[in-house]
Amino acid sequence: MQTLHSSDDLSTEPIQGIVIESELHPAPEEHLKSVQVNALDPESVALQYDPETISAYYGRRPLQVLGRTFSIFWTFLLFIVAIWWDRRTGQVERNQLKRAVWLREILTNLGPAYIKVGQALSTRPDLVPPTYLEELTLLQDQLPPFPNEIAFRFIEEELGDRPENIYAELSDHPIAAASLGQVYKGKLKSGETVAVKVQRPGLAQSITLDIYILRQLAAWANKNFKRVRSDLVGIMDEFGARIFEEMDYTQEGRNAERFSQLYGHLQDVYVPRIYWQYTQRRVLTMEWITGTKLTHLPEIRAQGIDAAYLIDVGVQCSLRQLLEHGFFHADPHPGNLLATPDGKLAYLDFGMMSEVKPPQRYGLIEAVVHLVNRDFESLAQDYVKLEFLTPDTDLTPIVPAFASVFSDALGGTVAQINIKSVTDQLSEIMYEFPFRVPAYYALIIRSLVTLEGIAINVDPDFKVLNKAYPYVAKRLLTDSSPQLRASLQGLLFKDGQFRWNRLENLLRNARNSQDYDINRVLDQTIEFLFSERGAFIRENLADEIVKGIDAAGQNAIEEIRTRLRIFVGLEKSAPVADPPQPAAMDHLTRIIDLLRETPGFDPMQIVPLIPRLLVKPEAQQLGQQIVGGLAQRIAARMIRELLLSDQARSEGDLPMPTHRTQPRSLPSSVGY
């Protein structure tokens, strides 16, 4: 484990790959890239990851690179020899867990960059066997603290005065030490209690060198190992960009404020305040949060706090991060999620954030829907949209592989789906087929799996997708985007048939979503139905209505006919059984009941829409389709009855009318 001393590099020599504008000895332009000053905070500077500039810099310093590489090589040598011996002696399976533990310890000892690599690998099922995935998720981002005099010197350099002149109080020792910095508890002169985070000395230099070496190794692996289909260099560049953002505390402050703006209004979500007057690139001052880690259940329960409720708050917040706004907290480990004394969920540490673009957000929603409904053909297409597979990939063998692999993970219902089991099952086929896992997906899975792991500690039966599907159902019913409207249409219609059970399932799940507005759903549904985009649904809906009315009419006629025959004595009196309800009408009845039971449903809000709909050409066309369809059925039935009667008369064998309990089926040519 690396220990940083006061003799570490604290000079004004430029950071490799970066230069700070105010430094006394800037490096040549061809080697280093100037830092852009952030417009919102002119006194701060942002670190930028530039792989080309870093490569140019270290390309001219081979001895420095060789020294660090040699140190890393010796650290891994015994581990590699042990793996080789396991394979030679056939003990790979027997010793795999022990080797995974050893790898975790090696990465921890190598310092911040390798801890981050280990954490990233823990979400890479296409690169790492399942046993190693399990162990790497246990990596703890902890290092020994560095001396106070260095931290206080950084505070003075960044904020322009000694700590005792800036803060009314500051703890004698750091209360926490992580891979990139350490935290002190303090108090401002104005009385607010704050957390003061100070960056480690020499951090940028050591991390930049390690990232350069890892990137070179990634390029070598991509070139020499054909089995590895993922873009390892691209993954390393994504990793480098994220960790460089973490090293700039002004960026973390901006992340926190953006996070608060997007999600701070959610019920029982709390985001600490940033004190910009006392924040610069290497020093961050934020509101002190008193709270308990979600994994410390006895302490939480002793305060009368419902830990299970806070987990649900975290899941709902994460869903909005990943699927609604796209800006998400990529490192929600137990130390970054606290239960406050007043029962709120507080988020901390906004250094590692990422974004999901709109097409990816919609693709994820569609993938969840197709997974839950076991539509594996559409799920395979989703993986193409999400850039896991190239458009020219043959999906024929992948579809049955999905069906086979997910059969165990899915269980019987959505309530049994576990994120961890799904990712583990996926890892089994990612080696076999040409999957290329995008970098954004690694952070998403890390976020979800970590959150689910925390939740399982509270409730062993917790399933993220069980909590997530009501939100997904709500989005499908309320989102007006063309992508989700097309997904909803594909979900509800198959081979020209309307799948009523899917609609019932969506409505049943959506009403459990926190901000589900059923009246908004009905309003949007009606507007969409009577628009140009809803033509396909109107055609199918008209057919279903015609079938229902026609069947109901025939049942009513049969009931009247039976009662009349009983009345005139042609049949013995007997209880008249209720005619069988047509399937479509039965579904409609259940859907109406679901709407009535949904909190907030107000049928009077639909009344003002009726006059507006009546003048729409689409509504008039729907009415004409229904009337025309009914007329066609009645005419076809009359012609058939006449033809049957004429045929019977010609044969001299016209039977007396008999009681029918069900309407006769019509040929497909008349609408069935």
Secondary structure, 3 states (H helix, E strand, C coil): CCCCCCCCCCCCCCCCCCECCCCCCCCCCCCCCECCECCCCCCCECCCCCHHHHHHHHHCCHHHHHHHHHHHHHHHHHHHHHHHHHHHHCCHHHHHHHHHHHHHHHHHHHCHHHHHHHHHHCCCCCCCCHHHHHHHCCCCCECCCCCHHHHHHHHHHHHCCCHHHHEEEECCCCCEEECCEEEEEEEECCCCEEEEEEECCCHHHHHHHHHHHHHHHHHHHHHHCCCCCCCHHHHHHHHHHHHHHHCCHHHHHHHHHHHHHHHCCCCCEECCCECHHHCECCEEEEECCCCEECCCHHHHHHCCCCHHHHHHHHHHHHHHHHHHHCEEECCCCHHHEEECCCCCEEECCCCCEEECCHHHHHHHHHHHHHHHCCCHHHHHHHHHHCCCCCCCCCCCCHHHHHHHHHHHHHCCCHHHCCHHHHHHHHHHHHCCCCCCCCHHHHHHHHHHHHHHHHHHHHCCCCCHHHHHHHHHHHHHHHCCCHHHHHHHHHHHEECCEECHHHHHHHHHHHCCCCCCCHHHHHHHHHHHHCCHHHHHHHHHHHHHHHHHHHHHHHHHHHHHHHHHHHHHCCCCCCCCCCCCCCHHHHHHHHHHHHHHHCCCCCHHHCCCHHHHHHCCHHHHHHHHHHHHHHHHHHHHHHHHHHHHHHHHHHCCCCCCCCCCCCCCCCCHHHCC
